[in-house]
Amino acid sequence: MVCAMGVGAVHAEEKKSFTVAWSIYSGWMPWAYATDKGIIKKWADKYGIEIEVVQMNDYIESINQFTAGKFDACAMTNMDALTIPAAFGVETTGLILGDYSNGNDGLVLKDAKSIADIKGRQVNLVELSVSHYFLARALDMNGMSERDVTVVNTSDADAVSSFMTDDVTAAAVWNPQLGIILDNAEDAIEVFTSKQIPGEIIDMMAANTETLKANPAFGKALVGAWFETLALMQGDSAEAIAARSYMAEQAGTDLAGYDAQLDDTMLFYSPADAYKFASSDELPVVMDKVRQFSFDKGLLGEASPSPDVVGMSFSDGSVLGDNSNIKLHFDASYVKMAADGKL
């Protein structure tokens, strides 16, 4: 089971210095550019604070460290925000719902014609992560269940190297690993993609709720830097191409490869579009599916009596689960400020 060690309470306090973690993924590469090209510093300076942005090689470890209080914010998916920090009692806020996977997650098989050929196979993935959820949805939508396969826990850092061995014939992975596998494993085919479950795998920047409440400038600076970066990476101008080329290099690919990954990412380039998604009626529906899966897997605590044990709040004021134990918030107010030009 994914777990966080040494979780401690993070008390609300005003401060001037903050840390943010992110890991390699197409929808999070703007954080690399914003950091290295001074956009983060520009927005931090505007609010009189300092923000250190750290790239982590291990995605799950970055969330564990956020949960343990080592970072004030961290890039993570909607499901992992629920099952790691929120489930471990760390109140967490989805500050920027930046995109959803629209093909960036894939189920890949060797020597197969369709997803039906997955029966009886071992499937390599990051166990109990969003890839596990993705696999469960793929199986369910095709008349199968996890009883038809055997899950093998594999870190995202080892996804490519393991698939290139003869022993591994199935994997659920995300980009850039997905693209590398499809480009290099001649006998691999993609039998299911996140395009078939649009809006369910959400990639976001999450912040510690108490830290955010005590330091709204931190949230404003992150949101401001994010949308400035997205605005300049769009289109075919020299500046946009240079920005995406830089992101591609940092992701271990070239411009064409990174643009292909972006084609599989429903990235909300404008604050207005991001706000519309974060405040939509569909978000609670998606999170209900996610919490049901998480409960079934024991990810909300093995002694949890029901999926309601961890409360979630949404921008319209609605709540899923225990109203007295809200640990995951979806707060679109900062993105709304960006949309209204009030940052």
N, C-alpha and C positions, 0 to 999 in steps of 0.2 A: 504493500500500500504506500502511495505517496505520502510522505509525512514531513513535518517541520519540527526540528529539534530546538529546544531552548526558547520556546515562545515566551515572550514577556510582554507585559502591558506597556503600551506607549501612551504616556500621559500627555494631554493637550498642553502645549506650551508655545509661546511666541518665540521664534528663533529666526536667524538670518541665513543659516546654511542648511542646504538640503541635498539629499542624494537620490538618484534615480537609476534604476536598472533596466536594461533591455537586452534582448538576444536577437540573433540573426533570423529575419523573416521579411518577406517582401514588403508587407504593410508596415513594418517598423523601421525600415532602412532610413526614412526621413530623420529619425533621431540621430543617426550617425552624421548626416550632413549638417543638421542644425547645431550639433555639438562642435564638430570640427571646423565649421565655417563661421562660428561666432554668433549664430542667431540665438542660441540659448543664452549666451552671456549678455547679448543686447537686451533681451527681455528681462533677464534677472536684474541687470543694472537699472532698468526702468523702475523696478519696484524695490530697489535697494537691498537685494538679497544675492546669495551665491547658490548656484545649482551645479552639482557635479553629476555628470551622466556617465554611467559605467556600462560597458558592454560585457555581458556574461556569456561564456561559452556553453554553459549548461542551462537550458531553459527552466527546468523544474527547480534546480538549485537557486536560481534567481528569485523564484517565488517563495521558496523556503526561507531565504534570507530576508525578504520583505516581511514575511510572517513573523520572523524572529526579531524584527525591529531594526535590521541593518540598513534598510532603505526606506525612504519616505514615499516612494512611488515605484511602480514596476509595470512593465509591459506584460500582459497576460491575456488569456482568453476568458470569456464569460464563465465557462464551466470551471476552469481552474481557480478563478477568483472565489467561486462559491465553495469548492471542495477543499481548498487549502487554507487561505487566510480566514475566510468567513467561518468555515467549519471548525477552525481551531480557536475561534473567539476573537479574532482581530477584525474590528470594524473597518470595512473596506468600501471605497467609493469608486465606481466607474466614472472617471473624470472625462475621458475622451473615448467614445466608441468610434474608433477611426475607420474600421472597415469590417466587412464580413468575407469569409472565404467563399469564393465563387469559382472553385476549380483548383485552388491552391492546396487542397487536401485530396489525396487520392489513395485508392486501394489498388495495389499492383500485384499481379500474379505472373509467375513464369509458366510457360508451356500450358496456356489456358486459352479458351475461346470466350468464356463469359464468367460472371461471378458465381454461377452454379458450380464451377470447378474448384471453388474454395473448400468445399466439403471435405472434412477429414484432414485438412492441412493445419500446420502451425502458422500463426500469423504474428510477425514481429511488429511491435509498436511500443510506444511509451504507455505502459500499463496504467490504467485508471486516469489517464489524461483525456483531453478532448479527442485524441485519435481513437481511444477506446470507445468513446461515445459515437464517433463517426462510424466505426466498424459495426457497432450494435445497430445503428440506424440502417446501414447498408444491408445487413443480414435480415432485419425485420421487414424492410421494404421489398425483399426478394424471397419471402417465405421461409426464412431460416432463422436460427438463433445461435447464440454463442455455444450451445451444446454441439453444434456442427463443426466447431473449430477448436483449436487450442491456442490461447494467447501466450506469446513469449515476450516478456518485458525486455525492451531494448531502448537505450537512451537515444535521443535525437542525434547526438554526436556520433553514434555508431551505426546509424541507420543505413548509410550508403555502403560502408565497408562490409557490414553483415550481409546485406542483400547480394553482394557480389560473390559470396561463397556458395558452394553447391548445396549446402544444407538448408538455405533459406529460399522458400518458394512463394512466400506471400508476405506483404508488409502494408501497413497503413502509415503513410508519411505525409509531411507537408513540404512546401518549397522553402529553400532551394533544393533540399535533398530529393524531393520528388522528381524535379527536372533532371537532376544529375543521374538518377537511376534510369529514367526513361531514355536518356541520351546515350547511356553507356551499357545497359543490359539488353542485348539484342533480342532475347527471348521474353522480355517483360512487356505486359500490356496492362493498361489501366482499365479496370472493370467497373469502377464506381468513383464518382467525384463529388465534391461538395457543391457543385452546381445543382445537384439533385436534392439538396437540402438547403436552399438559399436562406440566408439570414440566421442560421442556427449556430454557426461557428463564428463568434464575434471576437475581433482582436481589439484590445483597448489598453489605454494607460489607466491603471488603477492607482489610487492614492490612499494612504492611511487616513481614515475619516477624521479622527481627532486632530491629527496634524493639519489637515486641510481646513477644518473649522477654525482652528486657532491662527492659521496663516493663509488667508485667502489669496494673498499676493503670490504665493507659490503656485496655486492653481491657475491664476491669471497668466503668469509668466509661461507656464507650460503650454497652455492653450494658445496663447499668442504666438509663441515660437513655432508650434505645430502647424498652424494654418498659414503662417508666413512661408514656411518651407514648402507646404503643399502647393501654394499659389505659384511659387517660382519654378517648380519642377514640371508643371503642366505644359503641354504643347511642344512645338518644334523650334522654339527660339534657341539661340546659342546658349543662353543661360540655363534653360530647361534641360537641354541635352547634356550640358556639362554636369548639372546636378544629378541627373539620373545615371550618367556614366560613372560618377563618383560612387553613388549608392551601389551600382552594379559591381564595381571593383571591390567594395567592402563586403559584398555578399558572395564574392567568389565567382562571378560570372561576367559577361560582357553586356553592353547596352541592349543588344537584341534579346539576350536571355532574360535580362531584368524586365524589359518591356513586356515580354511574354508572361512573366510572373504577374506583372501589374494587370494584364488582361484577365487574369484569373482572380483578381482581387477587386471587390466592390469597395473601392477607396472613396470616402466622402471628402472630396477636395474642398468643398465650401462649408463654412460653419452652418449655413442654413440647411444643407442636406444632412449634415451630421446631427443637427438638432432634430430634424424631422424624424430621423431613424431612432434616435435615443428616446424620443417622447411618443413613439408610435404605440398603438394598441397591440401590435404584434409582439413587442418585446416581452411582456408578461407571459404570453402564450409560449414563446420559445423557452423562457426560463422555467416554466412549469415542466416542460419536457425534460429539461436539463436536470432539474431537482429530482424528478421521478427516477431518472437513470442513476443519479448520484446516490439516492437513498437505496435503490436496489443493490448497488455495489458496496454499500456500507461506508460510503465516502463522507457522509454527514455525521459520522460517529457510529461505531458498531452497536452501541446501545440505544441509538435513536429510535423512538417509537413510531415516527412517521416522517414524511418529507417536510412537514411543517416546522421541524425543530429549528431550522435556521430561517429567520425572517428576511425578506427582501423588499425594499421599497423602490417605487418608481416615480418618475417625474410628475405624474398626474396625482400623486398622493396615495395611490393604491398600494396594497401590501399583499405579498404572498407569504404564507407561513405565519410564524409566531410574531405577533405585533410587539410583544415585550422582549423579543430577542432578535431585533433587526441587526444583522451583521453585514449585509451587502446592500449598498445603495446605488441606484442609477440616477445620477444627478446631472441633468442637462443644462443647469443654470449658467455654468461658465461658458459653455459653447454658445448659449443664447447671447451672452454678453458679446462674444466675438461676432456673432451674426448681426447684432445691433450696433456694432462699432463702438462698444463701450469699454473695451479693455484699455 
